[in-house]
Amino acid sequence: IPGAINLPVLDNDERARVGTIYVQDNPFEARKIGAALVARNAARHIEDHLMDHPKGWKPLVYCWRGGQRSGSFTTILKQVGWRAKVVEGGYRSYRRLVKQAVYDTPFTAPVTLLDGNTGSAKTEILALLQARGVQVIDLEGLANHRGSLFGAMAGGQPSQKAFEGALAQVVIGIDPSKPVVVEAESSKVGERIVPPMLWAAMKNAPRLEVQAPLAARAKYLVTAYRDMIEDTARLSETLDRLRPYHPADRIEDWHALAASGDMEQLASELMALHYDARYGKARNRTDDITPLPVAGLGPEDLEDVADRIAGLLG
């Protein structure tokens, strides 16, 4: 569940021990041992993790089924004075709701794809649109990945289930009568798979294409991908992953640019010789494209294009 912290009142070994005693020996003995373990672990969690919470704190507690583990911890938290509640049915119940939201329910809100070649500041534009009251789904933000070979971000990607849980929270809040803007992506963001109900709505959606000069995009990328640039080993490894697609001498030229620190030139060549053509192929599969030319990608340029998009969406 997004935002949850893991404070088990029984760890895996303790749960197995209590369960074995319950089944093979004596349920009463199992409950006594379980109660002692739960009390001990709960006390440690309160001392180590929860002491700073005020009286008005309202924790929501869950375990797998919403049974004795979460129930006992919730009782202790209530006795402290916190307004604790249990997730009814536990994580299994929550997961059913997630699946219903992102797999079983058709996505009926009208989707508009925010398109544009690599380095067009689409993620920043999404944030500006959201600030203007436009509904957006930031798949790259939810997946913690920038959607390319160079797109890995600190902290790694969430699990598929965690990605779906975060997406479900967004989807449930969408007003189906109003447009929603989604960045044009493939059916995968890094290693995370976009659920079919949303992907089906995205595939044939109209596109707004941000068209920025190559030089402006290169300059933007050097800032946006600073983490990659500063990790020379990771940059070198990622460049090597492009070998199946380009001649060996070109890859060596790119390594040389990276070694010399000429990152804007490297970004320009990667876009011109690799990414732009691939974006173009995907874009050629649809006719419903509205171009949004921009002179640059500075703050004023991005504010302007966000205003234009908000105006187009009404």
ROMI-913218 format. One record per residue (C-alpha): residue in three letters; x, y, z. Coordinates in Angstrom, 3 decimals. Layout:
// ROMI-913218
<'ala'; <X; Y; Z>>
...
END
This chain:
// ROMI-913218
<'ile'; <0.000; 0.000; 0.000>>
<'pro'; <1.572; 3.354; -1.004>>
<'gly'; <3.126; 5.142; 1.950>>
<'ala'; <2.996; 2.136; 4.260>>
<'ile'; <5.811; 1.269; 6.653>>
<'asn'; <6.570; -2.303; 7.661>>
<'leu'; <6.235; -2.908; 11.423>>
<'pro'; <5.434; -6.635; 11.771>>
<'val'; <4.113; -7.801; 15.126>>
<'leu'; <5.247; -11.300; 14.101>>
<'asp'; <8.105; -11.816; 11.683>>
<'asn'; <8.074; -14.792; 9.308>>
<'asp'; <9.906; -17.123; 11.689>>
<'glu'; <7.721; -16.144; 14.641>>
<'arg'; <4.550; -16.594; 12.621>>
<'ala'; <5.704; -20.045; 11.460>>
<'arg'; <6.550; -21.042; 15.032>>
<'val'; <3.184; -19.962; 16.429>>
<'gly'; <1.325; -21.561; 13.523>>
<'thr'; <3.117; -24.878; 13.983>>
<'ile'; <2.300; -24.963; 17.700>>
<'tyr'; <-1.319; -24.065; 16.920>>
<'val'; <-1.748; -26.918; 14.437>>
<'gln'; <0.467; -29.622; 15.904>>
<'asp'; <0.289; -29.006; 19.641>>
<'asn'; <-2.155; -26.710; 21.407>>
<'pro'; <-4.045; -23.623; 20.157>>
<'phe'; <-4.090; -22.146; 23.666>>
<'glu'; <-0.314; -22.442; 24.009>>
<'ala'; <0.086; -20.913; 20.558>>
<'arg'; <-2.050; -17.928; 21.505>>
<'lys'; <-0.059; -17.343; 24.703>>
<'ile'; <3.246; -17.415; 22.871>>
<'gly'; <1.828; -15.283; 20.065>>
<'ala'; <0.480; -12.705; 22.500>>
<'ala'; <3.864; -12.387; 24.217>>
<'leu'; <5.651; -11.969; 20.896>>
<'val'; <3.112; -9.426; 19.645>>
<'ala'; <3.359; -7.382; 22.851>>
<'arg'; <7.156; -7.428; 22.745>>
<'asn'; <7.341; -6.450; 19.075>>
<'ala'; <4.631; -3.803; 19.421>>
<'ala'; <6.503; -2.211; 22.334>>
<'arg'; <9.688; -2.078; 20.258>>
<'his'; <7.874; -0.528; 17.290>>
<'ile'; <6.310; 2.159; 19.486>>
<'glu'; <9.660; 2.993; 21.106>>
<'asp'; <11.673; 2.935; 17.879>>
<'his'; <9.272; 4.317; 15.267>>
<'leu'; <6.077; 5.829; 16.674>>
<'met'; <6.976; 7.938; 19.715>>
<'asp'; <6.961; 11.221; 17.789>>
<'his'; <3.360; 10.926; 16.595>>
<'pro'; <0.862; 13.315; 18.265>>
<'lys'; <-2.366; 12.336; 19.989>>
<'gly'; <-4.415; 13.068; 16.857>>
<'trp'; <-2.514; 10.535; 14.723>>
<'lys'; <-4.803; 8.162; 12.793>>
<'pro'; <-2.825; 5.080; 11.731>>
<'leu'; <-4.379; 2.556; 9.368>>
<'val'; <-3.090; -0.925; 10.166>>
<'tyr'; <-3.156; -3.978; 7.930>>
<'cys'; <-1.859; -7.511; 7.726>>
<'trp'; <-2.566; -10.193; 5.117>>
<'arg'; <-6.179; -10.952; 6.089>>
<'gly'; <-7.060; -8.178; 8.524>>
<'gly'; <-7.116; -10.666; 11.391>>
<'gln'; <-5.419; -11.053; 14.745>>
<'arg'; <-2.031; -9.568; 13.854>>
<'ser'; <-3.345; -6.198; 12.694>>
<'gly'; <-6.220; -6.354; 15.189>>
<'ser'; <-3.950; -6.844; 18.192>>
<'phe'; <-1.567; -4.059; 17.166>>
<'thr'; <-4.508; -1.737; 16.537>>
<'thr'; <-5.876; -2.464; 20.019>>
<'ile'; <-2.534; -1.507; 21.573>>
<'leu'; <-2.341; 1.698; 19.521>>
<'lys'; <-5.880; 2.613; 20.574>>
<'gln'; <-4.974; 2.085; 24.223>>
<'val'; <-2.187; 4.623; 23.791>>
<'gly'; <-4.792; 7.120; 22.592>>
<'trp'; <-4.232; 7.057; 18.857>>
<'arg'; <-7.256; 6.694; 16.579>>
<'ala'; <-6.120; 3.501; 14.896>>
<'lys'; <-8.194; 1.463; 12.455>>
<'val'; <-7.759; -1.888; 10.714>>
<'val'; <-8.021; -2.350; 6.953>>
<'glu'; <-11.013; -4.682; 6.768>>
<'gly'; <-10.017; -7.883; 5.038>>
<'gly'; <-6.344; -6.894; 5.123>>
<'tyr'; <-4.022; -6.576; 2.160>>
<'arg'; <-6.003; -9.188; 0.223>>
<'ser'; <-9.056; -6.938; 0.314>>
<'tyr'; <-6.991; -3.904; -0.702>>
<'arg'; <-5.425; -5.823; -3.575>>
<'arg'; <-8.876; -6.814; -4.863>>
<'leu'; <-9.823; -3.131; -4.992>>
<'val'; <-6.606; -2.308; -6.863>>
<'lys'; <-7.270; -5.029; -9.435>>
<'gln'; <-10.815; -3.799; -9.841>>
<'ala'; <-9.594; -0.239; -10.436>>
<'val'; <-6.773; -0.968; -12.890>>
<'tyr'; <-7.792; -4.259; -14.520>>
<'asp'; <-11.538; -4.807; -14.327>>
<'thr'; <-12.970; -1.308; -14.816>>
<'pro'; <-12.732; 0.275; -18.299>>
<'phe'; <-10.929; 3.620; -18.321>>
<'thr'; <-13.599; 5.929; -19.715>>
<'ala'; <-12.105; 9.400; -19.172>>
<'pro'; <-11.027; 10.957; -22.498>>
<'val'; <-7.247; 10.537; -22.752>>
<'thr'; <-4.883; 12.970; -24.445>>
<'leu'; <-1.267; 11.898; -24.863>>
<'leu'; <1.491; 14.412; -24.211>>
<'asp'; <4.030; 13.547; -26.886>>
<'gly'; <7.390; 14.937; -27.900>>
<'asn'; <10.886; 13.699; -28.570>>
<'thr'; <13.302; 12.866; -25.775>>
<'gly'; <14.243; 15.925; -23.744>>
<'ser'; <11.026; 17.863; -24.414>>
<'ala'; <10.366; 18.381; -20.670>>
<'lys'; <7.117; 16.439; -20.795>>
<'thr'; <7.265; 15.464; -17.123>>
<'glu'; <7.661; 19.102; -16.078>>
<'ile'; <4.790; 20.077; -18.365>>
<'leu'; <2.576; 17.442; -16.730>>
<'ala'; <3.279; 19.002; -13.331>>
<'leu'; <2.426; 22.465; -14.669>>
<'leu'; <-0.819; 21.133; -16.131>>
<'gln'; <-1.741; 19.568; -12.809>>
<'ala'; <-1.110; 22.910; -11.111>>
<'arg'; <-3.636; 24.399; -13.555>>
<'gly'; <-6.310; 21.916; -12.528>>
<'val'; <-5.863; 19.553; -15.479>>
<'gln'; <-6.178; 15.854; -14.676>>
<'val'; <-2.892; 14.033; -15.316>>
<'ile'; <-1.430; 10.568; -14.824>>
<'asp'; <2.345; 10.699; -14.415>>
<'leu'; <3.289; 7.117; -15.278>>
<'glu'; <7.019; 7.829; -15.093>>
<'gly'; <6.625; 9.313; -11.631>>
<'leu'; <4.551; 6.354; -10.432>>
<'ala'; <7.045; 3.886; -11.938>>
<'asn'; <10.106; 5.899; -10.786>>
<'his'; <11.628; 5.607; -14.239>>
<'arg'; <12.159; 8.035; -17.116>>
<'gly'; <11.126; 5.515; -19.735>>
<'ser'; <14.321; 4.795; -21.694>>
<'leu'; <17.604; 2.894; -21.411>>
<'phe'; <18.928; 5.945; -19.571>>
<'gly'; <15.800; 6.266; -17.459>>
<'ala'; <16.642; 4.382; -14.253>>
<'met'; <16.326; 6.551; -11.138>>
<'ala'; <17.656; 6.443; -7.592>>
<'gly'; <15.774; 4.021; -5.379>>
<'gly'; <14.882; 1.691; -8.225>>
<'gln'; <11.408; 0.894; -9.466>>
<'pro'; <8.543; -0.186; -7.228>>
<'ser'; <7.250; -3.716; -7.634>>
<'gln'; <4.520; -4.240; -10.214>>
<'lys'; <1.934; -4.523; -7.428>>
<'ala'; <3.175; -1.342; -5.746>>
<'phe'; <3.072; 0.464; -9.106>>
<'glu'; <-0.495; -0.718; -9.647>>
<'gly'; <-1.462; 0.362; -6.138>>
<'ala'; <-0.110; 3.873; -6.693>>
<'leu'; <-1.795; 4.018; -10.110>>
<'ala'; <-5.106; 2.872; -8.613>>
<'gln'; <-5.027; 5.767; -6.139>>
<'val'; <-4.731; 8.179; -9.058>>
<'val'; <-7.301; 6.417; -11.249>>
<'ile'; <-9.926; 6.333; -8.509>>
<'gly'; <-9.673; 10.123; -8.218>>
<'ile'; <-10.140; 10.757; -11.959>>
<'asp'; <-13.354; 12.490; -13.062>>
<'pro'; <-14.416; 10.453; -16.134>>
<'ser'; <-16.282; 13.422; -17.599>>
<'lys'; <-13.085; 15.484; -17.934>>
<'pro'; <-9.966; 14.934; -20.066>>
<'val'; <-6.858; 13.387; -18.572>>
<'val'; <-3.343; 13.933; -19.922>>
<'val'; <-0.899; 11.028; -19.950>>
<'glu'; <2.656; 11.134; -21.246>>
<'ala'; <3.004; 9.089; -24.426>>
<'glu'; <4.688; 5.850; -23.360>>
<'ser'; <5.019; 2.283; -24.537>>
<'ser'; <3.122; -0.421; -22.670>>
<'lys'; <6.081; -0.643; -20.256>>
<'val'; <7.762; 2.064; -18.193>>
<'gly'; <11.126; 0.565; -17.406>>
<'glu'; <10.147; -2.901; -16.178>>
<'arg'; <6.675; -1.915; -14.999>>
<'ile'; <3.727; -2.853; -17.215>>
<'val'; <0.923; -0.364; -17.851>>
<'pro'; <-2.341; -2.209; -17.047>>
<'pro'; <-4.390; -3.127; -20.142>>
<'met'; <-7.383; -0.939; -19.278>>
<'leu'; <-5.245; 2.220; -19.357>>
<'trp'; <-3.071; 1.084; -22.251>>
<'ala'; <-6.190; 0.445; -24.347>>
<'ala'; <-7.303; 4.031; -23.717>>
<'met'; <-3.834; 5.353; -24.578>>
<'lys'; <-3.203; 3.452; -27.817>>
<'asn'; <-5.565; 5.429; -30.033>>
<'ala'; <-5.724; 8.661; -28.036>>
<'pro'; <-5.084; 12.028; -29.725>>
<'arg'; <-1.617; 13.467; -29.210>>
<'leu'; <-0.231; 16.876; -28.374>>
<'glu'; <3.351; 16.968; -29.640>>
<'val'; <5.809; 19.335; -27.972>>
<'gln'; <8.278; 20.348; -30.696>>
<'ala'; <11.466; 21.828; -29.244>>
<'pro'; <14.816; 22.529; -30.961>>
<'leu'; <17.474; 19.841; -30.621>>
<'ala'; <19.899; 22.213; -28.888>>
<'ala'; <17.301; 23.150; -26.280>>
<'arg'; <16.493; 19.500; -25.645>>
<'ala'; <20.164; 18.606; -25.253>>
<'lys'; <20.665; 21.381; -22.716>>
<'tyr'; <17.561; 20.269; -20.819>>
<'leu'; <18.712; 16.632; -20.735>>
<'val'; <22.086; 17.533; -19.248>>
<'thr'; <20.211; 18.995; -16.285>>
<'ala'; <17.434; 16.399; -16.073>>
<'tyr'; <19.840; 13.441; -16.248>>
<'arg'; <22.486; 14.856; -13.933>>
<'asp'; <22.394; 11.684; -11.823>>
<'met'; <23.290; 9.587; -14.873>>
<'ile'; <26.033; 11.971; -16.009>>
<'glu'; <27.707; 11.961; -12.604>>
<'asp'; <27.724; 8.149; -12.462>>
<'thr'; <30.343; 7.506; -15.138>>
<'ala'; <30.288; 3.713; -14.787>>
<'arg'; <26.526; 3.608; -15.206>>
<'leu'; <26.673; 5.959; -18.207>>
<'ser'; <29.340; 3.813; -19.855>>
<'glu'; <27.363; 0.628; -19.241>>
<'thr'; <24.214; 2.190; -20.693>>
<'leu'; <26.036; 3.377; -23.812>>
<'asp'; <27.289; -0.185; -24.302>>
<'arg'; <23.698; -1.422; -24.279>>
<'leu'; <23.188; 0.520; -27.524>>
<'arg'; <25.778; -1.594; -29.384>>
<'pro'; <23.169; -3.858; -31.058>>
<'tyr'; <21.660; -0.789; -32.748>>
<'his'; <24.709; 1.193; -33.945>>
<'pro'; <28.128; 0.711; -35.581>>
<'ala'; <31.021; 0.103; -33.202>>
<'asp'; <32.807; 3.334; -34.160>>
<'arg'; <29.731; 5.391; -33.271>>
<'ile'; <29.525; 3.805; -29.828>>
<'glu'; <33.215; 4.556; -29.300>>
<'asp'; <32.635; 8.176; -30.352>>
<'trp'; <29.890; 8.443; -27.742>>
<'his'; <32.175; 6.988; -25.075>>
<'ala'; <34.785; 9.581; -26.060>>
<'leu'; <32.268; 12.419; -25.716>>
<'ala'; <31.285; 11.127; -22.278>>
<'ala'; <34.932; 10.868; -21.212>>
<'ser'; <35.631; 14.423; -22.389>>
<'gly'; <32.628; 15.796; -20.506>>
<'asp'; <30.905; 17.137; -23.641>>
<'met'; <27.498; 16.028; -22.438>>
<'glu'; <25.406; 18.390; -24.558>>
<'gln'; <27.005; 17.046; -27.734>>
<'leu'; <26.522; 13.485; -26.490>>
<'ala'; <22.859; 14.179; -25.740>>
<'ser'; <22.395; 15.784; -29.168>>
<'glu'; <23.840; 12.786; -30.975>>
<'leu'; <21.917; 10.253; -28.914>>
<'met'; <18.680; 12.025; -29.772>>
<'ala'; <19.440; 12.704; -33.433>>
<'leu'; <20.867; 9.264; -34.195>>
<'his'; <18.895; 7.018; -31.854>>
<'tyr'; <15.847; 8.293; -29.989>>
<'asp'; <14.186; 10.723; -32.416>>
<'ala'; <13.803; 8.103; -35.145>>
<'arg'; <12.200; 5.678; -32.716>>
<'tyr'; <9.747; 8.273; -31.454>>
<'gly'; <8.938; 9.087; -35.071>>
<'lys'; <8.011; 5.486; -35.855>>
<'ala'; <5.553; 5.353; -32.971>>
<'arg'; <4.119; 8.738; -33.928>>
<'asn'; <3.556; 7.680; -37.534>>
<'arg'; <0.955; 5.177; -36.369>>
<'thr'; <-1.553; 7.934; -35.611>>
<'asp'; <-2.930; 10.873; -37.592>>
<'asp'; <-4.444; 12.776; -34.661>>
<'ile'; <-1.471; 14.940; -33.676>>
<'thr'; <-1.567; 18.604; -32.693>>
<'pro'; <1.903; 20.212; -32.924>>
<'leu'; <2.990; 22.505; -30.092>>
<'pro'; <6.168; 24.263; -31.253>>
<'val'; <8.271; 25.934; -28.561>>
<'ala'; <11.304; 28.167; -29.023>>
<'gly'; <13.043; 26.783; -25.947>>
<'leu'; <12.528; 24.853; -22.723>>
<'gly'; <13.119; 27.546; -20.129>>
<'pro'; <10.613; 28.234; -17.336>>
<'glu'; <8.664; 30.806; -19.371>>
<'asp'; <8.505; 28.476; -22.390>>
<'leu'; <7.114; 25.652; -20.273>>
<'glu'; <4.562; 27.903; -18.571>>
<'asp'; <3.439; 29.085; -22.007>>
<'val'; <3.018; 25.596; -23.452>>
<'ala'; <1.143; 24.478; -20.326>>
<'asp'; <-1.247; 27.413; -20.783>>
<'arg'; <-1.757; 26.467; -24.430>>
<'ile'; <-2.500; 22.839; -23.581>>
<'ala'; <-4.910; 23.786; -20.801>>
<'gly'; <-6.678; 26.066; -23.271>>
<'leu'; <-6.946; 23.318; -25.892>>
<'leu'; <-8.450; 20.939; -23.356>>
<'gly'; <-11.014; 23.518; -22.293>>
END
